[in-house]
Amino acid sequence: MEDWKRILAESVTKPQELADHLGVDPKEIEDVVKAYPMRITPTVLALIKERGDAIWKQVVPDPVELEDREAPDDPLGEEPDSPVPHLVHRYPDRVLLMVTNQCPIYCRFCTRKRLVGKPGFLKKGELDQAIAYLQAHPEVRDVILSGGDPLLLPDHLIERILKALRTIPHIELIRFGTRVPGALPQRITPALCEMLKKYHPIYMNLHFNHPDELTPEVREACGRLADAGVPLGAQTVLLKGVNDDPDTMKRLMHALLATRVKPYYLYQADLTKGTNHFRTSVETGMHIIQALQGHTSGMAVPHFVIDAPGGGGKIPILPNEYLLHLDETGAVLKNYENKTYHYPQPESSRTRELPMVGIPLTGGWCGHEPE
């Protein structure tokens, strides 16, 4: 058995195992685990320092999950946008291909809480259906592999998917959405990296929520991917009691950049059933972005987005204090030090309609254009 599979098999999945490691009353979480599976890898378990800390909140089941019954199972409306099994086509030029329901850890705030943990992966017949759909849609140039976590598939199954996608001339980019490097770094083997190199351009968006997750072992795993020519981005979920303050977020973003991972998205938590206790106000996210903007490198500032309920897609949310006024003569701007500046419009713009449709010519602006 490969080392990473052995380590994955040692994960905590049962209430009594969690009790043995962390002193949790197994009876308190039995019903939660029946509804929403638990898996905590040894790597993540070792990061928990005390009850209720930032790592604990992300992975330890909580009875409050069962109290949240009003939210939808599929808050992002993925199922109506699924023309063939396991494929979601929402945006014009890209699709999401969910290749497994398995994850190295089961995040208690997961958007796909209704699906993850169930057995099964993308079978050959289902892959053939997805490939046929993509062949018939030449507008698609970008495929994101997700799940579950695509890196939990064995190398030969990942390669089967990559090889099939690379038979389609108009597929330019292949991306992975994964938490494996941070939760099961042993999975990032030299063999996996060598295989991925054959199918470039390959990109990966890695899931990190707290600076403590970037251990030396995790940094090495990310380094192996980067050395294999895989550009790395980070997706972070804004979570109450985990990372909802500027200092924690800044430390996380700096640690990511030092690991050669570019901060990409900061997500407002989705309206998923069983996760409401993680949600912060939208203003909290805007405040964090303002605290980063100008006070650290622009590379360390992610896009703050809300994945609109019901299938509206990702909508960027920008603090509205920067653009104070906009008209045909110019823009009045405020920087991170609260100093005000005037930027003049070019003369030609005063005689024709401004091209940026939807931006008010007076007052502040909060950007809401989908990507």
Secondary structure, DSSP 8 states (H G I E B T S, - for coil): --HHHHHHHTSB-SHHHHHHHH---HHHHHHHHHHS---B-HHHHTT--STTSHHHHHHS--GGGGT--SS-SSTT-TGGG-SBTTEEEEETTEEEEE-BS--SS--TT-TTTTTTT-S-B--HHHHHHHHHHHHT-TT--EEEEESS-GGGS-HHHHHHHHHHHTTSTT--EEEEEE-HHHH-GGG--HHHHHHHHTT-SEEEEEE--SGGG--HHHHHHHHHHHHTT--EEEEEEE-TTTT-SHHHHHHHHHHHHHTT-EEEEEEE----TT-GGG---HHHHHHHHHHHBTTB-GGG--EEEEEETTTTEEEE---TTSEEEE-SSEEEEE-TTS-EEEEE--GGGGSS--S-TT--SSS--------
